[in-house]
Amino acid sequence: MVSYFIRRILHMIPILLGVAFLTFALFAFFGEDPVILALGQHASPEAIAELRHRWGLDQQWYKQFWNFIVQIVTFDYGESYSTGESITEIFKQGALVSLSLTAPPFFVGTLINLAIAMIIAYRRGSFLDRFSTTIFIVLMSFSYLVYIIAFQYFLAFKADWFPVQGYEPGLKAISYLSLPWIIMIIVSMGGDIRFFVLYFLTRQNLIMYALLGPKVLRKIESFVHVLKNAMIPVLTNTVVAIPF
């Protein structure tokens, strides 16, 4: 497992550098001149040269690219070309709200989906397996927007269990975030659980583990063994799905 992570990290470095260079090239070589956009077409050459030097746009392209990499690594993205505000401060202002919305359902939903998938895989071929397959396929058939409208209308507007709109900082935000959390967890169930079940069954034959004995300890050991052997695709799928 450790060697797998090391290989993945080493493979990730050239990919990240390539993506960073493509992003830099799109703005540096093909985009409009940010200095002209900021000062206007009729700005004096002195003002243009001063702002270009201030933003480091008068340097060679490889020096600009190096500064771009440093900004990414240090999370210091400089100033906005349009407003002059610190981009890092702009991110900080919205990061807490975004993370409070996306992080809890992501982590809780992943744990719930893994647990349900293990149970369904263990009960392969049973009524639970067939019934859950039908339910999750139905869940996957509806658009995200359908869940938002339906839950908002019936649970918030009609039942008045959740606020219809609004947001307050601190612990009061939980009442406003609970309904979006529930929607995100339910939406993630269909695809994630079917993926986890499929890989659990592909990786290990759970029926063979069920024949080891009726003891609860044996069942727990089989669950742990299967989960451990399936962690690479599970972690890969989870990391790809990170919403922040």
C-alpha atoms as a printed R data frame, in Angstrom:
    type eleno elety resid chain resno       x       y       z
1   ATOM     1    CA   MET     A     1   0.000   0.000   0.000
2   ATOM     2    CA   VAL     A     2   2.827   2.417   0.866
3   ATOM     3    CA   SER     A     3   4.615   1.692  -2.402
4   ATOM     4    CA   TYR     A     4   1.348   2.275  -4.253
5   ATOM     5    CA   PHE     A     5   0.975   5.729  -2.701
6   ATOM     6    CA   ILE     A     6   4.589   6.592  -3.487
7   ATOM     7    CA   ARG     A     7   4.149   5.562  -7.141
8   ATOM     8    CA   ARG     A     8   0.919   7.519  -7.427
9   ATOM     9    CA   ILE     A     9   2.559  10.633  -5.987
10  ATOM    10    CA   LEU     A    10   5.539  10.324  -8.334
11  ATOM    11    CA   HIS     A    11   3.217   9.854 -11.316
12  ATOM    12    CA   MET     A    12   1.154  12.814 -10.177
13  ATOM    13    CA   ILE     A    13   4.054  15.303 -10.282
14  ATOM    14    CA   PRO     A    14   4.534  15.457 -14.105
15  ATOM    15    CA   ILE     A    15   0.757  15.517 -14.591
16  ATOM    16    CA   LEU     A    16   0.376  18.481 -12.256
17  ATOM    17    CA   LEU     A    17   3.282  20.285 -13.918
18  ATOM    18    CA   GLY     A    18   1.720  19.685 -17.326
19  ATOM    19    CA   VAL     A    19  -1.671  20.986 -16.212
20  ATOM    20    CA   ALA     A    20  -0.031  23.992 -14.574
21  ATOM    21    CA   PHE     A    21   1.921  24.817 -17.743
22  ATOM    22    CA   LEU     A    22  -1.165  24.516 -19.946
23  ATOM    23    CA   THR     A    23  -3.083  26.807 -17.597
24  ATOM    24    CA   PHE     A    24  -0.209  29.287 -17.558
25  ATOM    25    CA   ALA     A    25   0.157  29.162 -21.359
26  ATOM    26    CA   LEU     A    26  -3.532  29.845 -21.962
27  ATOM    27    CA   PHE     A    27  -3.337  33.105 -20.042
28  ATOM    28    CA   ALA     A    28   0.233  34.126 -20.905
29  ATOM    29    CA   PHE     A    29   0.324  33.398 -24.634
30  ATOM    30    CA   PHE     A    30  -3.284  33.311 -25.838
31  ATOM    31    CA   GLY     A    31  -5.298  35.459 -23.426
32  ATOM    32    CA   GLU     A    32  -5.817  39.197 -23.551
33  ATOM    33    CA   ASP     A    33  -3.249  41.460 -21.944
34  ATOM    34    CA   PRO     A    34  -4.402  41.926 -18.322
35  ATOM    35    CA   VAL     A    35  -2.571  45.259 -18.083
36  ATOM    36    CA   ILE     A    36  -4.555  46.696 -20.990
37  ATOM    37    CA   LEU     A    37  -7.751  45.293 -19.528
38  ATOM    38    CA   ALA     A    38  -7.006  46.925 -16.170
39  ATOM    39    CA   LEU     A    39  -5.855  50.346 -17.439
40  ATOM    40    CA   GLY     A    40  -7.791  50.626 -20.677
41  ATOM    41    CA   GLN     A    41  -6.718  51.180 -24.262
42  ATOM    42    CA   HIS     A    42  -5.750  54.823 -23.710
43  ATOM    43    CA   ALA     A    43  -3.358  54.327 -20.771
44  ATOM    44    CA   SER     A    44   0.059  55.932 -21.009
45  ATOM    45    CA   PRO     A    45   3.107  53.780 -21.812
46  ATOM    46    CA   GLU     A    46   4.598  54.695 -18.433
47  ATOM    47    CA   ALA     A    47   1.522  53.446 -16.539
48  ATOM    48    CA   ILE     A    48   1.442  50.256 -18.604
49  ATOM    49    CA   ALA     A    49   5.146  49.584 -17.980
50  ATOM    50    CA   GLU     A    50   4.783  50.250 -14.248
51  ATOM    51    CA   LEU     A    51   1.827  47.904 -13.798
52  ATOM    52    CA   ARG     A    52   3.447  45.243 -15.990
53  ATOM    53    CA   HIS     A    53   6.551  45.388 -13.777
54  ATOM    54    CA   ARG     A    54   4.444  45.301 -10.615
55  ATOM    55    CA   TRP     A    55   2.695  42.130 -11.740
56  ATOM    56    CA   GLY     A    56   5.924  40.599 -13.038
57  ATOM    57    CA   LEU     A    57   4.661  40.401 -16.609
58  ATOM    58    CA   ASP     A    58   7.794  42.000 -18.005
59  ATOM    59    CA   GLN     A    59   9.897  38.939 -17.106
60  ATOM    60    CA   GLN     A    60  10.815  36.043 -19.381
61  ATOM    61    CA   TRP     A    61   8.047  33.445 -19.735
62  ATOM    62    CA   TYR     A    62   9.962  30.748 -17.846
63  ATOM    63    CA   LYS     A    63  10.452  33.112 -14.899
64  ATOM    64    CA   GLN     A    64   6.749  33.901 -14.944
65  ATOM    65    CA   PHE     A    65   5.977  30.181 -15.016
66  ATOM    66    CA   TRP     A    66   8.291  29.584 -12.058
67  ATOM    67    CA   ASN     A    67   6.514  32.366 -10.120
68  ATOM    68    CA   PHE     A    68   3.221  30.709 -11.047
69  ATOM    69    CA   ILE     A    69   4.427  27.377  -9.607
70  ATOM    70    CA   VAL     A    70   5.611  29.116  -6.426
71  ATOM    71    CA   GLN     A    71   2.187  30.719  -6.049
72  ATOM    72    CA   ILE     A    72   0.509  27.329  -6.349
73  ATOM    73    CA   VAL     A    73   2.809  25.678  -3.809
74  ATOM    74    CA   THR     A    74   2.636  28.537  -1.277
75  ATOM    75    CA   PHE     A    75  -1.088  29.263  -1.807
76  ATOM    76    CA   ASP     A    76  -0.203  32.901  -2.460
77  ATOM    77    CA   TYR     A    77  -1.938  33.705  -5.731
78  ATOM    78    CA   GLY     A    78  -1.159  37.405  -5.833
79  ATOM    79    CA   GLU     A    79  -3.697  40.086  -6.704
80  ATOM    80    CA   SER     A    80  -6.766  39.974  -8.872
81  ATOM    81    CA   TYR     A    81  -6.173  41.649 -12.233
82  ATOM    82    CA   SER     A    82  -9.666  43.127 -12.210
83  ATOM    83    CA   THR     A    83 -10.210  44.283  -8.599
84  ATOM    84    CA   GLY     A    84  -6.705  44.347  -7.103
85  ATOM    85    CA   GLU     A    85  -7.846  42.229  -4.138
86  ATOM    86    CA   SER     A    86  -5.752  39.403  -2.748
87  ATOM    87    CA   ILE     A    87  -6.922  36.201  -4.420
88  ATOM    88    CA   THR     A    88  -5.937  34.214  -1.329
89  ATOM    89    CA   GLU     A    89  -8.230  36.385   0.814
90  ATOM    90    CA   ILE     A    90 -11.065  35.916  -1.674
91  ATOM    91    CA   PHE     A    91 -10.617  32.150  -1.397
92  ATOM    92    CA   LYS     A    92 -10.527  32.306   2.395
93  ATOM    93    CA   GLN     A    93 -13.806  34.205   2.550
94  ATOM    94    CA   GLY     A    94 -15.700  31.560   0.621
95  ATOM    95    CA   ALA     A    95 -13.730  28.452   1.591
96  ATOM    96    CA   LEU     A    96 -15.368  27.899   4.986
97  ATOM    97    CA   VAL     A    97 -18.875  28.097   3.569
98  ATOM    98    CA   SER     A    98 -18.009  25.801   0.660
99  ATOM    99    CA   LEU     A    99 -16.277  23.240   2.889
100 ATOM   100    CA   SER     A   100 -19.120  23.277   5.417
101 ATOM   101    CA   LEU     A   101 -21.484  22.418   2.566
102 ATOM   102    CA   THR     A   102 -19.455  19.761   0.743
103 ATOM   103    CA   ALA     A   103 -17.081  18.138   3.282
104 ATOM   104    CA   PRO     A   104 -19.535  16.567   5.798
105 ATOM   105    CA   PRO     A   105 -21.728  14.755   3.222
106 ATOM   106    CA   PHE     A   106 -18.636  13.632   1.330
107 ATOM   107    CA   PHE     A   107 -16.955  11.931   4.310
108 ATOM   108    CA   VAL     A   108 -20.139  10.692   5.988
109 ATOM   109    CA   GLY     A   109 -21.599   9.542   2.669
110 ATOM   110    CA   THR     A   110 -18.437   7.622   1.785
111 ATOM   111    CA   LEU     A   111 -18.488   5.743   5.104
112 ATOM   112    CA   ILE     A   112 -22.215   4.976   4.778
113 ATOM   113    CA   ASN     A   113 -21.843   3.811   1.181
114 ATOM   114    CA   LEU     A   114 -18.904   1.549   2.056
115 ATOM   115    CA   ALA     A   115 -20.818  -0.037   4.932
116 ATOM   116    CA   ILE     A   116 -23.942  -0.637   2.845
117 ATOM   117    CA   ALA     A   117 -21.872  -1.985  -0.056
118 ATOM   118    CA   MET     A   118 -20.129  -4.488   2.219
119 ATOM   119    CA   ILE     A   119 -23.457  -5.741   3.552
120 ATOM   120    CA   ILE     A   120 -24.972  -6.067   0.078
121 ATOM   121    CA   ALA     A   121 -21.879  -7.814  -1.267
122 ATOM   122    CA   TYR     A   122 -21.939 -10.227   1.647
123 ATOM   123    CA   ARG     A   123 -25.596 -10.991   0.926
124 ATOM   124    CA   ARG     A   124 -25.036 -11.467  -2.802
125 ATOM   125    CA   GLY     A   125 -27.948 -13.083  -4.629
126 ATOM   126    CA   SER     A   126 -30.385 -12.463  -1.767
127 ATOM   127    CA   PHE     A   127 -33.538 -10.368  -1.778
128 ATOM   128    CA   LEU     A   128 -31.551  -7.519  -0.254
129 ATOM   129    CA   ASP     A   129 -29.129  -7.602  -3.199
130 ATOM   130    CA   ARG     A   130 -31.897  -7.572  -5.837
131 ATOM   131    CA   PHE     A   131 -33.997  -4.977  -4.034
132 ATOM   132    CA   SER     A   132 -31.074  -2.631  -3.438
133 ATOM   133    CA   THR     A   133 -29.967  -2.938  -7.068
134 ATOM   134    CA   THR     A   134 -33.418  -1.803  -8.205
135 ATOM   135    CA   ILE     A   135 -33.511   1.075  -5.725
136 ATOM   136    CA   PHE     A   136 -30.043   2.362  -6.589
137 ATOM   137    CA   ILE     A   137 -30.657   2.162 -10.336
138 ATOM   138    CA   VAL     A   138 -33.817   4.207  -9.817
139 ATOM   139    CA   LEU     A   139 -31.858   6.724  -7.734
140 ATOM   140    CA   MET     A   140 -29.285   7.045 -10.513
141 ATOM   141    CA   SER     A   141 -32.024   7.641 -13.094
142 ATOM   142    CA   PHE     A   142 -33.074  11.029 -11.720
143 ATOM   143    CA   SER     A   143 -31.254  14.283 -12.250
144 ATOM   144    CA   TYR     A   144 -29.619  16.069  -9.318
145 ATOM   145    CA   LEU     A   145 -32.056  18.928  -9.898
146 ATOM   146    CA   VAL     A   146 -35.048  16.629  -9.316
147 ATOM   147    CA   TYR     A   147 -33.804  15.774  -5.829
148 ATOM   148    CA   ILE     A   148 -33.204  19.430  -4.997
149 ATOM   149    CA   ILE     A   149 -36.675  20.515  -6.109
150 ATOM   150    CA   ALA     A   150 -38.479  17.553  -4.537
151 ATOM   151    CA   PHE     A   151 -36.731  17.690  -1.157
152 ATOM   152    CA   GLN     A   152 -36.937  21.465  -1.029
153 ATOM   153    CA   TYR     A   153 -40.649  21.417  -1.772
154 ATOM   154    CA   PHE     A   154 -41.808  18.519   0.405
155 ATOM   155    CA   LEU     A   155 -39.367  18.646   3.351
156 ATOM   156    CA   ALA     A   156 -38.684  22.380   3.586
157 ATOM   157    CA   PHE     A   157 -41.727  24.127   2.104
158 ATOM   158    CA   LYS     A   158 -44.534  21.675   2.916
159 ATOM   159    CA   ALA     A   159 -43.310  19.868   6.037
160 ATOM   160    CA   ASP     A   160 -41.334  22.855   7.350
161 ATOM   161    CA   TRP     A   161 -38.615  20.558   8.671
162 ATOM   162    CA   PHE     A   162 -35.810  22.665   7.216
163 ATOM   163    CA   PRO     A   163 -35.408  26.354   6.311
164 ATOM   164    CA   VAL     A   164 -36.324  27.068   2.698
165 ATOM   165    CA   GLN     A   165 -33.440  29.492   2.272
166 ATOM   166    CA   GLY     A   166 -30.822  31.491   4.168
167 ATOM   167    CA   TYR     A   167 -27.544  30.941   5.972
168 ATOM   168    CA   GLU     A   168 -26.080  31.899   9.348
169 ATOM   169    CA   PRO     A   169 -22.485  31.420  10.479
170 ATOM   170    CA   GLY     A   170 -21.482  29.104  13.306
171 ATOM   171    CA   LEU     A   171 -23.547  26.211  14.633
172 ATOM   172    CA   LYS     A   172 -26.739  27.853  13.409
173 ATOM   173    CA   ALA     A   173 -25.634  26.976   9.887
174 ATOM   174    CA   ILE     A   174 -26.378  23.284  10.560
175 ATOM   175    CA   SER     A   175 -30.120  23.863  10.243
176 ATOM   176    CA   TYR     A   176 -29.599  25.409   6.797
177 ATOM   177    CA   LEU     A   177 -27.046  22.825   5.659
178 ATOM   178    CA   SER     A   178 -28.822  19.670   6.854
179 ATOM   179    CA   LEU     A   179 -31.111  19.366   3.831
180 ATOM   180    CA   PRO     A   180 -28.307  19.851   1.255
181 ATOM   181    CA   TRP     A   181 -26.250  17.285   3.198
182 ATOM   182    CA   ILE     A   182 -29.073  14.745   3.001
183 ATOM   183    CA   ILE     A   183 -29.547  15.361  -0.714
184 ATOM   184    CA   MET     A   184 -25.824  14.954  -1.452
185 ATOM   185    CA   ILE     A   185 -25.605  11.704   0.517
186 ATOM   186    CA   ILE     A   186 -28.666  10.208  -1.188
187 ATOM   187    CA   VAL     A   187 -27.487  11.245  -4.656
188 ATOM   188    CA   SER     A   188 -24.068   9.669  -4.064
189 ATOM   189    CA   MET     A   189 -25.540   6.334  -2.961
190 ATOM   190    CA   GLY     A   190 -26.570   4.950  -6.337
191 ATOM   191    CA   GLY     A   191 -23.278   5.170  -8.197
192 ATOM   192    CA   ASP     A   192 -20.906   4.729  -5.260
193 ATOM   193    CA   ILE     A   193 -22.577   1.710  -3.721
194 ATOM   194    CA   ARG     A   194 -22.934  -0.113  -7.039
195 ATOM   195    CA   PHE     A   195 -19.249   0.585  -7.773
196 ATOM   196    CA   PHE     A   196 -18.130  -0.626  -4.350
197 ATOM   197    CA   VAL     A   197 -20.305  -3.753  -4.502
198 ATOM   198    CA   LEU     A   198 -19.036  -4.626  -7.965
199 ATOM   199    CA   TYR     A   199 -15.409  -4.346  -6.939
200 ATOM   200    CA   PHE     A   200 -15.912  -6.191  -3.663
201 ATOM   201    CA   LEU     A   201 -17.423  -9.114  -5.571
202 ATOM   202    CA   THR     A   202 -14.740  -8.959  -8.248
203 ATOM   203    CA   ARG     A   203 -11.890  -8.780  -5.776
204 ATOM   204    CA   GLN     A   204 -13.002 -11.469  -3.384
205 ATOM   205    CA   ASN     A   205 -15.676 -14.155  -3.462
206 ATOM   206    CA   LEU     A   206 -17.626 -13.399  -0.296
207 ATOM   207    CA   ILE     A   207 -19.510 -16.663  -0.439
208 ATOM   208    CA   MET     A   208 -16.238 -18.519   0.145
209 ATOM   209    CA   TYR     A   209 -15.667 -16.404   3.233
210 ATOM   210    CA   ALA     A   210 -19.185 -17.146   4.419
211 ATOM   211    CA   LEU     A   211 -18.310 -20.873   4.335
212 ATOM   212    CA   LEU     A   212 -15.459 -20.346   6.796
213 ATOM   213    CA   GLY     A   213 -17.822 -20.660   9.698
214 ATOM   214    CA   PRO     A   214 -20.830 -19.156  11.378
215 ATOM   215    CA   LYS     A   215 -18.862 -17.316  14.009
216 ATOM   216    CA   VAL     A   216 -19.256 -13.563  14.093
217 ATOM   217    CA   LEU     A   217 -15.509 -13.184  14.438
218 ATOM   218    CA   ARG     A   218 -14.980 -15.013  11.146
219 ATOM   219    CA   LYS     A   219 -17.488 -12.729   9.419
220 ATOM   220    CA   ILE     A   220 -15.806  -9.643  10.781
221 ATOM   221    CA   GLU     A   221 -12.400 -10.928   9.661
222 ATOM   222    CA   SER     A   222 -13.733 -11.559   6.151
223 ATOM   223    CA   PHE     A   223 -15.175  -8.054   5.997
224 ATOM   224    CA   VAL     A   224 -11.871  -6.520   7.078
225 ATOM   225    CA   HIS     A   225  -9.882  -8.656   4.643
226 ATOM   226    CA   VAL     A   226 -12.079  -7.801   1.657
227 ATOM   227    CA   LEU     A   227 -12.134  -4.100   2.508
228 ATOM   228    CA   LYS     A   228  -8.346  -4.023   2.869
229 ATOM   229    CA   ASN     A   229  -7.833  -5.660  -0.512
230 ATOM   230    CA   ALA     A   230 -10.274  -3.287  -2.165
231 ATOM   231    CA   MET     A   231  -8.817  -0.082  -0.698
232 ATOM   232    CA   ILE     A   232  -6.826   0.921  -3.803
233 ATOM   233    CA   PRO     A   233  -9.834   1.315  -6.145
234 ATOM   234    CA   VAL     A   234 -11.969   2.616  -3.287
235 ATOM   235    CA   LEU     A   235  -9.443   5.320  -2.443
236 ATOM   236    CA   THR     A   236  -8.935   6.141  -6.132
237 ATOM   237    CA   ASN     A   237 -12.659   6.564  -6.687
238 ATOM   238    CA   THR     A   238 -12.989   8.583  -3.473
239 ATOM   239    CA   VAL     A   239 -10.129  10.953  -4.293
240 ATOM   240    CA   VAL     A   240 -11.492  11.545  -7.799
241 ATOM   241    CA   ALA     A   241 -14.882  12.421  -6.281
242 ATOM   242    CA   ILE     A   242 -13.499  14.938  -3.755
243 ATOM   243    CA   PRO     A   243 -15.738  18.000  -4.145
244 ATOM   244    CA   PHE     A   244 -13.279  20.582  -2.863
